[in-house]
């Protein structure tokens, strides 16, 4: 999925905000993040517009160092030339199936909502699933498909996970991945691993994201 060109904005704008009284009952109801919903990917135009105007988990995945900020800024301004492939099409096709497995086995509901962070409205994330566990602890889900075996979760995906945890205020994430051979799943069930929140890594990502905003001409908050 490619982002549209970047333009900083006020996420309180009526054009993109999802009115609280128009939202259906959602697993985050009662959790503070519920008041920070920006858009729903079921309205793809509004969702893409909102994503283009902030720093998303997709952007955060690329922020490995200060040197990566400039290339991330260029792509954010100009959009990615990547228009998708058979691999991304396969991932989109399998995601609802894997999400249903996560719901059935771990009680995590699929989600298509875009959230902003508590103190920075330009910090955004759309987790694949979430639930409020007993005690009010928020847990997320991130779904991937891969043609290669993983020894561990790739670092870029971990950055996505930590960013989502920061934006929503979650304590851990169920990362679920399904390996395929020529687009046929090789196992009856996907593999998974819980990833705990890492505030040190989150602090690094927030600092790099703020540098990216500055590079794009936005004012740090």
C-alpha positions in Angstrom: 0.0 0.0 0.0 1.4 3.4 -0.9 0.8 6.6 1.0 -0.4 9.7 -0.6 1.9 12.9 -0.5 2.4 14.2 3.0 0.7 17.3 4.4 0.6 18.1 8.1 -2.8 18.9 9.5 -5.0 19.2 12.5 -6.6 15.8 13.2 -9.6 17.5 14.9 -10.9 18.5 11.5 -14.4 17.4 10.8 -13.5 16.0 7.4 -11.6 13.1 8.8 -12.7 12.6 12.4 -15.1 9.8 13.2 -17.9 11.2 15.4 -18.1 9.4 18.8 -21.8 9.0 18.7 -21.7 7.5 15.2 -19.3 4.7 16.2 -20.6 1.2 16.7 -19.8 -0.7 19.9 -16.1 -1.5 19.6 -13.7 -3.7 21.7 -11.9 -0.5 22.8 -15.0 1.0 24.3 -14.1 2.1 27.8 -10.4 2.3 27.1 -8.8 5.8 26.7 -7.7 5.1 23.1 -11.4 4.9 22.0 -11.6 8.7 22.1 -8.6 8.9 19.7 -10.2 7.2 16.7 -9.4 9.2 13.5 -10.7 7.1 10.6 -11.8 3.7 9.6 -10.2 1.9 6.7 -13.6 0.8 5.5 -13.8 4.4 4.2 -10.5 4.0 2.3 -10.4 7.5 0.9 -10.7 9.1 4.4 -8.3 6.6 5.9 -5.6 7.1 3.3 -6.0 10.9 3.6 -5.6 10.7 7.3 -2.6 8.4 7.1 -0.9 10.7 4.6 -1.0 13.5 7.1 0.8 11.8 10.0 3.5 9.3 10.9 2.1 5.7 10.7 3.5 2.4 11.8 4.4 1.8 8.2 6.6 4.9 8.4 8.0 3.9 11.8 9.1 0.6 10.4 11.6 2.4 8.2 13.0 4.6 10.9 16.1 2.5 11.8 18.3 5.5 12.4 18.6 9.3 12.0 20.1 8.5 8.5 16.9 6.9 7.5 14.8 10.0 8.2 15.6 11.7 5.0 14.7 8.8 2.7 11.5 8.3 4.7 10.7 12.0 4.2 11.2 11.8 0.5 8.9 8.8 0.2 6.3 10.5 2.4 6.3 13.6 0.2 6.3 11.8 -3.1 4.5 8.6 -2.4 5.9 5.1 -2.9 6.4 3.8 -6.4 5.4 0.3 -5.2 1.9 -0.4 -6.3 1.5 -3.9 -4.8 2.4 -7.4 -6.0 1.2 -11.0 -5.8 2.7 -11.2 -2.4 0.7 -8.2 -1.0 -2.4 -9.4 -2.7 -2.0 -12.8 -1.0 -1.5 -11.0 2.3 -4.7 -9.1 1.9 -6.6 -12.2 1.0 -5.3 -14.2 4.0 -5.5 -11.4 6.6 -9.2 -11.9 7.4 -8.7 -15.7 7.7 -5.8 -15.2 10.1 -7.6 -12.5 12.0 -10.5 -14.9 12.6 -8.0 -17.4 13.9 -6.6 -14.8 16.4 -10.2 -14.0 17.4 -11.1 -17.6 18.0 -7.9 -18.6 19.8 -7.0 -15.4 21.7 -10.1 -13.4 21.8 -8.6 -10.5 19.9 -11.2 -8.8 17.6 -10.2 -7.6 14.1 -9.9 -3.8 13.8 -9.8 -1.4 10.8 -9.6 1.8 12.9 -6.9 4.4 12.7 -5.9 6.0 16.1 -3.8 9.0 17.1 -1.4 9.1 20.1 -2.5 10.8 23.3 -0.2 13.8 23.1 0.7 14.0 19.3 -2.1 13.8 16.8 0.2 13.3 13.9 1.4 10.0 15.4 -1.0 7.4 13.9 -1.5 3.6 13.9 -4.0 1.0 12.6 -3.5 -2.3 14.4 -4.9 -5.4 12.8 -6.7 -6.4 16.0 -7.2 -5.4 19.6 -8.9 -6.3 22.8 -9.1 -4.9 26.3 -8.0 -7.7 28.6 -9.1 -8.2 32.3 -7.8 -5.3 34.3 -8.1 -2.9 31.4 -4.9 -3.8 29.7 -4.9 -3.2 26.0 -3.5 -6.0 23.7 -3.0 -5.7 20.0 -2.6 -8.0 17.0 -0.3 -7.7 14.0 -0.7 -10.1 11.1 1.9 -11.0 8.5 2.3 -13.5 5.7 5.7 -14.7 4.5 7.3 -17.0 2.0 10.3 -17.5 4.2 10.7 -19.1 7.6 11.4 -16.7 10.5 14.0 -17.3 13.1 12.6 -14.2 14.9 10.3 -11.3 14.1 12.1 -9.0 11.6 13.3 -5.8 13.1 11.1 -3.6 10.8 8.0 -5.4 12.0 9.1 -5.0 15.6 9.3 -1.2 15.0 5.7 -1.3 13.7 4.6 -3.2 16.8 6.3 -0.9 19.2 4.9 2.2 17.4 1.3 0.8 17.6 1.8 0.0 21.3 2.9 3.6 21.9 0.1 5.2 19.9 -2.7 3.2 21.5 -1.2 2.7 24.9 -1.0 -1.1 24.6 1.1 -3.4 26.8 1.7 -6.3 24.4 1.0 -7.4 20.9 0.3 -10.8 19.4 2.3 -11.1 16.2 0.9 -13.8 14.0 2.5 -14.9 10.8 1.6 -17.5 8.2 4.3 -19.0 6.0 3.3 -20.1 2.5 4.9 -22.0 -0.4 3.9 -20.5 -3.7 1.0 -18.9 -1.9 -0.3 -22.1 -0.3 0.0 -22.1 3.5 2.4 -24.7 4.7 0.7 -25.3 8.1 -2.8 -25.8 9.3 -2.4 -22.9 11.7 -0.2 -19.8 11.7 2.7 -19.2 14.1 2.6 -16.5 16.7 4.6 -14.8 19.4 3.7 -12.2 22.1 5.8 -9.0 22.0 5.9 -6.9 25.2 6.0 -3.2 25.2 9.5 -1.7 25.1 9.5 1.9 26.2 13.2 2.3 25.4 12.6 1.4 21.8 9.4 3.5 21.7 11.4 6.5 22.9 13.8 6.1 20.0 11.0 5.8 17.5 9.2 8.9 18.8 12.4 10.9 18.6 13.0 9.7 15.0 9.3 10.4 14.1 9.6 13.9 15.4 12.7 14.4 13.3 10.7 13.1 10.3 8.0 15.7 11.0 10.6 18.4 11.2 12.2 17.2 7.9 8.8 17.5 6.3 8.4 21.0 7.5 6.1 20.4 10.4 6.6 21.9 13.9 7.6 19.6 16.7 5.3 19.6 19.7 
